[in-house]
Amino acid sequence: MPWQVTPAGVTCKGISLQTSNGVKIPATKPYFSEEDIAFITEKFREILQGKSFLSNGQYVAQFEKEFAAFIGTKFAVACNSGTSALELICRALDISGKEVILPSNTFMATANAILNAGGIPVFADCADNMCLDENDVIKKITQNTIAIMQVHIGGIVSESTLKLKKICDDRKLYFIEDAAQAHGSSLKNIKAGAFGVAAGFSFFSTKVMTTGEGGMVTTNDEMLVEKMKAMREFGKVKQDIYINYHKYMGYNWRMPEVAALLGLRQLASLGNFIKRRNEIAKIYDQELKEVSSIKIIKPEADSIHNYFKYIIILKDHDRRTVHKELEARGIQPSGYVYELPLHKQPVFPLANDLKLPTTEYVSAHHFCLPIFYGMADEDVKFVAQSLREILKT
Ligand SMILES: Cc1ncc(COP(=O)(O)O)c(C=O)c1O
């Protein structure tokens, strides 16, 4: 059994979790095995003893190499968040003054990265699976469009990814992936992160693999790598013996070594994490298949879903009531993706009147059930049973 009850409090199959704040089943929970913890603490001790550098050193380089190999790209560039990964891509592609089309149904960070790099976010509608709708994207392309950014919401790699990539290739636009949620997901044997010119991943604490905080860009473009590696260190490049030479505008987006140590171990476990998440999803599928008032958002054919989120649409019920009633039973619903789309956010007043009907519907009606590697089968069944009971009333 890969997941065990340990002094660190990790759940194992068949044993329910009871935390101190009354939460029986949390929305998510990271997993590090005892071997992971031993490896990380041993290497970190060496770093603390001064045997190697604390930031952006040998383990970051190793993590980049292994992550690129896993995704299937030539290169990866580590940084300190998913947001900085996306901003590095946008800056390296020099999108300043140009429009980038993105789904409105995404996290604020996707738009932040574009804005911080001087670009103009243009919000498009999504399809029923919550990822970009290529038909709406086409309508949004103008003379000033430079890129389309697909977001693999909840870990789903939508069929629209391939269509959008073709649209970009035909029109000489950049195809960028926000793969913040899609570690290990794939479509037709191509992994999220390997479709476009570059992709940004997040290793925030809730993600399928985590370094606490952290990010990674994957790309096949060596010129972009040179720029992004400079930009993550204030835009510096080495001139002769000197390093205080700033060729680009940059910032401090470096990854600390301890984060890379976590990342190396999480990457080694990612296959197991995804396998278990798929087992959990299967249980939910089975337990909920006869509930006619919900629609389960299923992965595409010929795809691997990492099940960062298990998403359902509540067709007839008030989401707030369902949320509160699950919480009353000690079940923490997983975070929404996303409850208020970007075009309705107060920070974008000029976009507030935009009509993106599918986005508005799925944002308002979707619901994410708890899912994480160490979740016991009986806890999955308890969540499903609770949901069935709540939806009956
Ligand atoms: C879709 C999406 N984009 C970008 C980000 C930003 O990642 P981070 O929180 O690591 O900056 C996240 C993560 O929260 C995300 O879910």
The ligand as an ORCA input file, in Angstrom:
! r2SCAN-3c Opt
* xyz 0 1
  C      -4.972     28.370    -13.538
  C      -3.900     28.948    -12.659
  N      -3.022     29.827    -13.178
  C      -2.040     30.350    -12.450
  C      -1.878     30.027    -11.128
  C      -0.823     30.702    -10.328
  O       0.044     29.846     -9.674
  P       0.749     30.289     -8.302
  O      -0.292     30.306     -7.245
  O       1.787     29.255     -8.094
  O       1.334     31.646     -8.551
  C      -2.731     29.089    -10.545
  C      -2.555     28.621     -9.154
  O      -3.006     29.024     -8.189
  C      -3.793     28.553    -11.316
  O      -4.640     27.675    -10.791
*
